[in-house]
Amino acid sequence: MLWPFNRFGNSAPSRRTIESIYGMIVAQAREPAFYASYNAPDTVNGRLDLLILHMWLVLRRLRQEAGATEVSQALFDRFCADMDANLREMGVGDLTVPKRMQASGEAFYGRSTAYDLAFESGMEDLAQALGRNVLDGKFPESARELADYTMAVEMALANATSASILNGSWAFPKPAVAPIGIGTK
């Protein structure tokens, strides 16, 4: 006879769910509009900053869900595993990977804290935080547009059902694309 109680307390999300959510975050952070229209630097650090922004938005939404701690932790663990794999793929040596991972973790927590505080303070503070962290202090108009986009994502996630958030069946809104030749670069 199978022991019927072995599943109590096991609310771990499926690997498929975490891969789906993380895949959506990565795909959104790679949207060409961020680099062409919002002036985000198309560099390793620029892409990391956009990945962190979208991770922060999703984790912020998950904090509002009862019982989502396991999903949040699994998603963050997946992010860390991806960062480790990417560093190794870029040729970072085994002895240097932990230091770079620590720097990535500090970047994630520092930006998350800055975004949380700025988000609560208002659009101008959010634009400034995004301008500092994503746009390297350049392109203030793009920072405001990125803040508008961030608010649109927050609203879309807030309006998503609990079930869709927890099983990864929601979608990010598309970032606005500036008409050709109108960019600020």
C-alpha positions as CSV (number, residue, x, y, z in Angstrom):
1,M,0.0,0.0,0.0
2,L,1.2,3.5,-0.8
3,W,1.6,5.9,2.1
4,P,-1.1,8.5,1.4
5,F,0.5,11.2,3.6
6,N,3.8,11.6,1.9
7,R,2.7,14.6,-0.1
8,F,1.7,16.7,3.0
9,G,3.8,19.8,3.2
10,N,5.1,19.3,-0.3
11,S,3.9,22.4,-2.2
12,A,7.0,22.7,-4.3
13,P,6.2,24.1,-7.8
14,S,6.9,21.9,-10.8
15,R,10.1,22.4,-12.7
16,R,8.0,23.0,-15.8
17,T,6.2,25.9,-14.1
18,I,9.4,27.5,-13.0
19,E,11.0,27.0,-16.4
20,S,7.9,28.6,-18.0
21,I,7.9,31.6,-15.7
22,Y,11.7,32.1,-16.0
23,G,11.6,31.7,-19.7
24,M,8.9,34.4,-20.0
25,I,11.1,36.7,-17.9
26,V,14.2,36.1,-20.0
27,A,12.3,36.5,-23.3
28,Q,10.8,39.8,-22.1
29,A,14.2,41.1,-21.0
30,R,15.5,40.4,-24.4
31,E,12.7,42.3,-26.3
32,P,14.5,44.5,-28.9
33,A,12.4,47.5,-28.0
34,F,14.3,47.9,-24.7
35,Y,17.5,48.4,-26.6
36,A,16.2,50.3,-29.7
37,S,13.4,52.5,-28.1
38,Y,14.3,52.7,-24.4
39,N,18.0,53.1,-24.9
40,A,19.0,50.3,-22.6
41,P,22.6,49.3,-23.4
42,D,22.8,46.1,-25.4
43,T,25.6,44.6,-23.2
44,V,25.9,41.8,-20.7
45,N,25.2,44.3,-17.9
46,G,22.4,46.0,-19.7
47,R,20.7,42.6,-20.3
48,L,21.3,41.6,-16.7
49,D,19.7,44.9,-15.5
50,L,16.5,44.2,-17.6
51,L,16.4,40.6,-16.4
52,I,16.6,41.9,-12.8
53,L,13.9,44.4,-13.4
54,H,11.5,41.8,-14.7
55,M,12.5,39.3,-12.0
56,W,11.7,42.0,-9.4
57,L,8.3,42.7,-10.9
58,V,7.3,39.0,-10.9
59,L,8.7,38.4,-7.4
60,R,6.9,41.5,-6.2
61,R,3.7,40.1,-7.5
62,L,4.4,36.7,-6.0
63,R,4.8,38.3,-2.6
64,Q,1.1,39.1,-2.7
65,E,0.1,35.4,-3.1
66,A,-0.5,33.2,-0.1
67,G,1.7,30.1,-0.4
68,A,3.9,31.5,-3.2
69,T,7.1,31.4,-1.1
70,E,8.2,28.1,-2.8
71,V,7.5,29.5,-6.3
72,S,9.5,32.7,-5.4
73,Q,12.4,30.7,-4.0
74,A,12.4,28.2,-7.0
75,L,12.3,31.1,-9.4
76,F,15.2,32.9,-7.7
77,D,17.2,29.6,-7.6
78,R,16.6,29.2,-11.3
79,F,17.9,32.8,-11.9
80,C,21.0,32.0,-9.9
81,A,21.6,28.7,-11.8
82,D,21.2,30.7,-15.1
83,M,23.7,33.3,-13.9
84,D,26.2,30.6,-12.9
85,A,25.8,28.8,-16.3
86,N,26.1,32.1,-18.2
87,L,29.3,33.1,-16.4
88,R,30.8,29.7,-17.1
89,E,29.7,29.9,-20.8
90,M,31.4,33.3,-21.1
91,G,34.7,31.7,-19.9
92,V,34.8,32.9,-16.3
93,G,37.0,30.5,-14.4
94,D,35.8,28.2,-11.6
95,L,37.6,30.3,-8.9
96,T,36.1,33.5,-10.1
97,V,32.5,32.4,-10.6
98,P,31.6,32.6,-6.8
99,K,32.9,36.2,-6.7
100,R,30.9,37.2,-9.8
101,M,27.8,35.4,-8.4
102,Q,28.1,37.4,-5.2
103,A,28.3,40.6,-7.3
104,S,25.2,39.5,-9.3
105,G,23.4,38.7,-6.0
106,E,24.3,42.1,-4.6
107,A,23.1,43.8,-7.8
108,F,19.8,41.9,-7.6
109,Y,19.2,42.8,-4.0
110,G,20.4,46.4,-4.3
111,R,18.2,47.0,-7.4
112,S,15.2,45.3,-5.8
113,T,15.5,47.4,-2.7
114,A,15.9,50.6,-4.8
115,Y,12.9,49.7,-7.0
116,D,10.7,48.8,-4.0
117,L,11.5,52.2,-2.3
118,A,11.1,54.1,-5.6
119,F,7.9,52.4,-6.5
120,E,6.4,53.4,-3.2
121,S,7.6,57.0,-3.6
122,G,6.1,57.7,-7.1
123,M,6.8,57.8,-10.8
124,E,9.7,60.3,-10.7
125,D,11.6,58.3,-8.1
126,L,11.0,55.1,-10.1
127,A,12.2,56.8,-13.3
128,Q,15.3,58.0,-11.5
129,A,16.1,54.5,-10.1
130,L,15.6,52.9,-13.5
131,G,17.7,55.6,-15.1
132,R,20.5,55.0,-12.7
133,N,20.4,51.2,-12.8
134,V,19.3,50.3,-16.3
135,L,20.3,53.3,-18.4
136,D,23.6,54.2,-16.6
137,G,22.3,57.6,-15.7
138,K,21.7,58.6,-19.3
139,F,18.5,59.3,-21.3
140,P,16.1,60.8,-18.7
141,E,13.2,60.7,-21.2
142,S,13.8,57.0,-21.8
143,A,13.9,56.5,-18.0
144,R,10.4,58.0,-17.7
145,E,9.2,55.8,-20.5
146,L,10.7,52.7,-18.8
147,A,9.0,53.8,-15.6
148,D,5.7,53.9,-17.5
149,Y,6.3,50.5,-18.9
150,T,7.2,49.2,-15.4
151,M,3.9,50.5,-14.1
152,A,2.0,48.9,-17.0
153,V,3.7,45.5,-16.1
154,E,2.9,46.0,-12.5
155,M,-0.8,46.6,-13.4
156,A,-1.0,43.7,-15.7
157,L,0.5,41.4,-13.1
158,A,-1.8,42.8,-10.4
159,N,-4.8,42.1,-12.7
160,A,-3.7,38.5,-13.4
161,T,-5.5,35.8,-11.4
162,S,-3.7,33.9,-8.6
163,A,-3.9,30.7,-10.6
164,S,-2.3,32.3,-13.7
165,I,0.5,33.9,-11.7
166,L,1.3,30.6,-9.9
167,N,1.2,28.4,-13.0
168,G,2.9,30.9,-15.4
169,S,-0.1,31.4,-17.8
170,W,0.0,35.2,-17.9
171,A,1.9,37.4,-20.3
172,F,3.9,40.6,-20.1
173,P,2.6,43.6,-22.0
174,K,4.7,44.5,-25.0
175,P,7.1,47.4,-24.6
176,A,6.3,50.4,-26.7
177,V,8.4,50.8,-29.9
178,A,9.4,54.2,-31.0
179,P,8.8,55.0,-34.7
180,I,11.9,54.4,-36.9
181,G,14.3,57.3,-36.7
182,I,12.8,58.8,-33.5
183,G,15.1,57.2,-31.0
184,T,17.3,59.3,-28.7
185,K,20.6,57.4,-29.4
